[in-house]
Amino acid sequence: MCRHFYESCSQCPRSCGAARNKAVPGACGEAGELRAAAACLHFGEEPPLTVYGGSGTIFFTGCTLRCAFCQNYQISQQGMGAVLSQDTFTSICLKLQEAGAENINLVTGSHHIPLIAACIREAKAGGVRIPFAWNSSAYESTEMLELLRGLVDIWLPDLKTLNPMMSGRLFGAQDYPGVAKRALRWMLEASSLRTEEVRKDGQAREKMLSGVIIRHLFLPGRMGDTVLTLDWLKQHADGKACISLMSQYTPVPFTGSKEECAARAQALTAFQNRLVDSCEDMELRHLIDSYEFDYLFYQDLSDDTSWLPDFRRTQPFNNALARPVWHWSTGFLG
């Protein structure tokens, strides 16, 4: 039913035209089969997503954007992962639900929207009752997002930058700012905030059932770019979405070919490839106070880098951050 989308691919804004249905990889690095690298209960997402049970994350292989600083580069850019059938997708979702997941969090699936939409339908028919969340870079067309209308409950897009010079150097996509703004406007129109209070051991927490959380990662030394992004969010998203300003930028110890590492190193000269410092943290705190967003999350500054994933391991994260359920190299765990 959805195979025609893979004949001369224009699923993402790059419109590379690859015959992905004939095993020709597109600009995303993927051909016509849906692949994934890991599934786990993740406790590092925003509080309304993790609540008590954690967010049931499924990490897909490939990516339309391929950021130079991507912490998930092993799967987004180096092809690590295994083919995921619809039946296995449903089984993973059910396993996460049984393990207590608050939602099914679909990470970086923009290059496979038709197949994932079909998988969600089958999973819902197979007994998955918890909300589905779409976790993406926002580098996607509204025409493709329409395939997810009524299937996805929670939208978790990034707004990485509104500076085309930065998006050109870091993502190879000067059109990212315009594309992302259109995608975010669509998501804001497609979903409204709905929550419920969940109690456990005498403690109450808020759980998101539907709505939009827009994430922005501050890049060290690029305060002006974050101001530009927050200006747009204040004008277009305040009161309609939760804003999540992230300060945990961490240099990644990349591995790969000499040519790949050299290209990545060159791209990363676009900003200061280091941890966020205490002065920037204080400036960010003053900045967000001045905007008076209705609903905003901000991370405490930390120099802990143990959360960086390694998808070669069946436990890609540290044990405090995630509980693995499925891995590309072994299948179901435990």
C-alpha positions as CSV (number, residue, x, y, z in Angstrom):
1,M,0.0,0.0,0.0
2,C,2.8,2.4,0.8
3,R,5.6,1.0,-1.5
4,H,5.0,3.7,-4.2
5,F,6.5,6.3,-1.8
6,Y,9.8,4.4,-2.2
7,E,10.0,4.3,-6.0
8,S,11.6,7.7,-6.6
9,C,11.9,9.0,-3.1
10,S,10.6,12.4,-2.2
11,Q,9.6,11.6,1.4
12,C,11.9,14.1,3.0
13,P,12.7,17.7,1.8
14,R,15.9,16.5,0.1
15,S,13.8,14.7,-2.5
16,C,16.8,12.6,-3.6
17,G,14.8,10.5,-6.0
18,A,16.4,7.2,-5.0
19,A,14.7,4.0,-6.0
20,R,14.6,2.8,-2.4
21,N,12.2,0.0,-3.3
22,K,15.0,-1.5,-5.4
23,A,17.5,-1.5,-2.5
24,V,19.0,1.9,-3.5
25,P,19.7,3.9,-0.3
26,G,18.4,7.4,-0.3
27,A,20.0,10.5,1.2
28,C,18.9,9.1,4.6
29,G,21.1,6.1,4.1
30,E,18.2,3.7,4.0
31,A,16.6,1.7,1.3
32,G,13.0,0.2,1.4
33,E,13.1,-1.8,4.6
34,L,12.3,-0.4,8.0
35,R,15.2,-1.0,10.3
36,A,15.9,-0.2,14.0
37,A,18.7,-0.5,16.5
38,A,17.2,-0.6,20.0
39,A,14.1,-0.3,22.1
40,C,14.1,0.5,25.8
41,L,12.3,2.2,28.7
42,H,14.0,5.6,28.7
43,F,14.0,7.8,31.8
44,G,15.9,10.8,30.4
45,E,13.0,12.4,28.5
46,E,10.9,15.3,29.8
47,P,9.0,14.5,33.0
48,P,5.5,14.3,31.4
49,L,6.8,11.6,29.1
50,T,8.7,9.5,31.6
51,V,6.3,9.9,34.5
52,Y,6.9,6.7,36.5
53,G,7.4,4.0,33.9
54,G,9.7,5.7,31.4
55,S,9.2,6.5,27.7
56,G,9.1,3.4,25.5
57,T,11.7,4.5,22.9
58,I,12.3,2.8,19.6
59,F,15.4,4.0,17.8
60,F,15.2,3.7,14.0
61,T,18.2,3.4,11.7
62,G,19.0,6.2,9.2
63,C,18.2,9.9,9.2
64,T,17.2,12.7,6.8
65,L,19.4,15.3,8.5
66,R,22.6,13.6,9.6
67,C,23.8,16.3,12.1
68,A,27.6,16.6,12.5
69,F,27.3,16.4,16.3
70,C,24.7,13.5,16.5
71,Q,25.0,11.4,19.6
72,N,23.2,8.6,17.8
73,Y,25.5,8.7,14.8
74,Q,26.1,4.9,14.9
75,I,22.5,4.3,13.8
76,S,21.6,7.6,12.2
77,Q,24.7,7.8,9.9
78,Q,26.6,4.5,10.0
79,G,23.7,2.1,9.4
80,M,23.7,0.1,12.6
81,G,20.4,-1.8,13.0
82,A,18.3,-4.7,11.9
83,V,15.1,-5.1,9.7
84,L,11.9,-4.6,11.6
85,S,8.8,-6.3,10.4
86,Q,5.3,-5.0,11.3
87,D,4.8,-8.0,13.5
88,T,8.1,-7.4,15.4
89,F,7.2,-3.7,15.7
90,T,3.9,-4.6,17.3
91,S,5.6,-7.1,19.6
92,I,8.1,-4.5,20.7
93,C,5.4,-2.0,21.4
94,L,3.4,-4.6,23.4
95,K,6.6,-5.6,25.3
96,L,7.2,-1.9,26.2
97,Q,3.6,-1.4,27.2
98,E,3.7,-4.5,29.5
99,A,6.9,-3.3,31.0
100,G,5.2,-0.1,32.1
101,A,6.0,2.4,29.4
102,E,4.0,5.6,29.5
103,N,4.1,6.0,25.7
104,I,5.8,4.6,22.5
105,N,8.5,7.1,21.5
106,L,9.4,6.8,17.8
107,V,12.9,8.2,17.4
108,T,14.1,9.5,14.0
109,G,11.6,7.9,11.7
110,S,11.1,10.8,9.2
111,H,12.6,8.8,6.3
112,H,10.1,5.9,6.8
113,I,6.8,7.7,7.5
114,P,4.6,5.5,5.2
115,L,5.9,2.2,6.7
116,I,5.8,3.5,10.3
117,A,2.2,4.8,9.8
118,A,1.2,1.2,8.7
119,C,3.1,-0.2,11.7
120,I,1.3,2.1,14.1
121,R,-2.1,1.0,12.7
122,E,-1.2,-2.6,13.1
123,A,0.1,-2.1,16.6
124,K,-3.0,-0.3,17.7
125,A,-5.1,-3.1,16.3
126,G,-2.9,-5.6,18.1
127,G,-3.6,-4.1,21.5
128,V,-1.3,-1.1,22.0
129,R,-3.2,1.4,24.1
130,I,-0.6,3.9,25.3
131,P,0.1,7.1,23.3
132,F,2.4,7.2,20.3
133,A,5.1,10.0,20.3
134,W,6.9,11.3,17.2
135,N,10.5,12.3,18.1
136,S,12.1,14.0,15.1
137,S,14.3,16.8,13.8
138,A,11.3,18.5,12.2
139,Y,13.1,18.2,8.8
140,E,10.0,16.7,7.2
141,S,7.3,17.8,4.8
142,T,3.8,18.5,5.9
143,E,2.5,16.2,3.1
144,M,4.2,13.2,4.7
145,L,3.2,14.3,8.3
146,E,-0.4,14.1,7.1
147,L,0.1,10.3,7.0
148,L,0.6,10.3,10.7
149,R,-2.5,12.4,11.6
150,G,-4.7,10.6,14.0
151,L,-2.0,8.0,14.6
152,V,0.5,10.0,16.6
153,D,-0.6,11.6,19.8
154,I,2.5,13.5,21.0
155,W,4.9,15.4,18.9
156,L,8.5,15.9,20.0
157,P,10.2,17.9,17.3
158,D,13.6,19.7,17.5
159,L,14.0,23.2,16.4
160,K,17.7,23.0,16.0
161,T,18.5,26.4,14.5
162,L,16.9,29.2,12.5
163,N,20.3,30.2,11.1
164,P,20.6,28.8,7.5
165,M,24.4,29.2,7.7
166,M,24.6,27.0,10.7
167,S,22.2,24.4,9.3
168,G,24.1,24.4,6.0
169,R,27.4,23.7,7.7
170,L,26.1,21.3,10.4
171,F,23.3,19.4,8.5
172,G,24.0,20.1,4.9
173,A,20.5,21.6,4.7
174,Q,20.4,25.4,4.4
175,D,16.6,25.0,4.0
176,Y,16.2,23.6,7.4
177,P,14.8,26.7,9.2
178,G,12.0,27.2,6.7
179,V,11.2,23.5,6.6
180,A,11.2,23.1,10.3
181,K,9.0,26.1,10.9
182,R,6.4,24.7,8.5
183,A,6.5,21.3,10.2
184,L,6.1,22.8,13.6
185,R,3.1,24.9,12.6
186,W,1.5,21.7,11.2
187,M,2.2,19.8,14.5
188,L,0.8,22.7,16.6
189,E,-2.4,22.6,14.5
190,A,-2.7,18.8,14.5
191,S,-2.5,18.3,18.3
192,S,-3.7,20.0,21.5
193,L,-2.3,19.5,25.0
194,R,-4.0,16.9,27.1
195,T,-2.7,15.5,30.3
196,E,-3.8,13.5,33.3
197,E,-2.6,13.3,36.9
198,V,-1.0,9.9,37.8
199,R,-0.5,8.9,41.4
200,K,1.9,6.4,42.8
201,D,3.0,5.9,46.4
202,G,1.2,9.0,47.5
203,Q,3.0,11.2,44.8
204,A,1.2,12.9,41.9
205,R,2.8,13.5,38.5
206,E,1.5,14.9,35.3
207,K,1.4,12.6,32.3
208,M,1.1,13.9,28.7
209,L,-1.5,12.1,26.6
210,S,-1.3,14.5,23.6
211,G,0.3,17.7,22.6
212,V,3.6,19.2,21.4
213,I,7.0,19.5,23.1
214,I,9.5,21.6,21.0
215,R,13.1,21.0,21.9
216,H,16.1,23.3,21.3
217,L,19.6,22.3,22.0
218,F,21.9,25.2,22.9
219,L,25.2,25.0,21.1
220,P,28.2,26.4,23.0
221,G,29.2,29.9,21.9
222,R,26.0,30.4,19.8
223,M,23.8,32.4,22.2
224,G,22.5,34.6,19.4
225,D,21.2,31.6,17.5
226,T,19.3,30.4,20.6
227,V,17.8,33.9,21.1
228,L,16.6,33.8,17.5
229,T,15.0,30.4,18.1
230,L,13.3,31.5,21.4
231,D,12.0,34.6,19.7
232,W,10.2,32.5,17.1
233,L,8.9,30.1,19.7
234,K,7.6,32.9,21.9
235,Q,5.7,34.3,19.0
236,H,4.4,31.1,17.4
237,A,4.4,28.3,20.1
238,D,3.9,29.9,23.5
239,G,0.7,28.6,25.1
240,K,0.4,26.0,22.4
241,A,3.4,23.8,23.2
242,C,5.8,23.0,26.0
243,I,9.3,24.4,25.3
244,S,12.3,22.2,26.3
245,L,15.6,24.1,26.3
246,M,18.5,21.7,26.5
247,S,21.9,22.5,27.8
248,Q,23.5,19.1,27.8
249,Y,25.5,19.5,24.5
250,T,28.4,17.0,24.8
251,P,31.2,16.4,22.4
252,V,30.9,12.9,21.1
253,P,34.0,10.5,20.7
254,F,33.2,9.7,17.1
255,T,34.7,6.7,15.3
256,G,34.6,6.0,11.5
257,S,36.7,6.3,8.4
258,K,39.4,9.0,8.1
259,E,37.4,10.9,5.5
260,E,34.2,10.7,7.6
261,C,36.0,12.0,10.8
262,A,37.7,14.8,8.8
263,A,34.4,16.0,7.3
264,R,32.8,15.9,10.7
265,A,35.6,17.8,12.4
266,Q,35.4,20.5,9.7
267,A,31.6,20.9,10.2
268,L,32.0,21.1,14.0
269,T,34.2,24.3,13.6
270,A,30.8,26.1,13.1
271,F,30.6,26.4,16.9
272,Q,32.6,25.7,20.1
273,N,32.6,21.9,20.4
274,R,32.7,21.7,24.2
275,L,30.5,21.4,27.2
276,V,28.3,24.3,28.2
277,D,30.0,26.4,30.8
278,S,28.5,28.0,34.0
279,C,28.4,31.5,32.6
280,E,26.4,30.3,29.6
281,D,24.1,28.4,32.0
282,M,23.5,31.5,34.0
283,E,22.8,33.6,30.8
284,L,20.4,30.9,29.6
285,R,18.5,31.0,32.9
286,H,18.2,34.8,32.8
287,L,17.1,34.6,29.1
288,I,14.3,32.1,29.6
289,D,13.0,34.1,32.6
290,S,12.7,37.1,30.4
291,Y,10.5,35.3,27.9
292,E,8.0,34.1,30.5
293,F,7.0,31.0,28.5
294,D,3.8,29.4,29.8
295,Y,5.4,25.9,30.0
296,L,9.1,25.4,29.7
297,F,11.6,22.8,30.8
298,Y,15.3,23.5,31.4
299,Q,18.0,21.0,32.4
300,D,20.4,21.5,35.3
301,L,24.0,21.9,34.1
302,S,26.1,18.8,34.4
303,D,29.5,17.6,33.2
304,D,28.4,14.0,33.3
305,T,29.0,12.3,29.9
306,S,28.1,8.8,30.9
307,W,24.7,9.1,29.2
308,L,26.2,9.1,25.7
309,P,24.9,5.9,24.0
310,D,26.8,3.1,22.4
311,F,24.5,1.1,20.2
312,R,27.0,-1.8,19.9
313,R,25.9,-2.7,23.4
314,T,22.7,-4.4,24.2
315,Q,22.4,-1.7,26.9
316,P,23.2,1.3,24.9
317,F,22.8,3.7,27.8
318,N,23.8,3.6,31.5
319,N,21.5,1.6,33.7
320,A,20.1,4.6,35.5
321,L,18.9,6.1,32.2
322,A,17.3,3.2,30.4
323,R,16.1,-0.4,30.6
324,P,16.6,-2.3,27.3
325,V,13.9,-4.5,25.9
326,W,15.1,-5.2,22.3
327,H,18.4,-4.9,20.5
328,W,19.3,-5.1,16.8
329,S,22.0,-7.8,17.4
330,T,20.1,-10.1,19.7
331,G,16.3,-9.4,19.4
332,F,14.3,-9.4,22.6
333,L,16.2,-9.2,25.9
334,G,15.2,-10.9,29.1
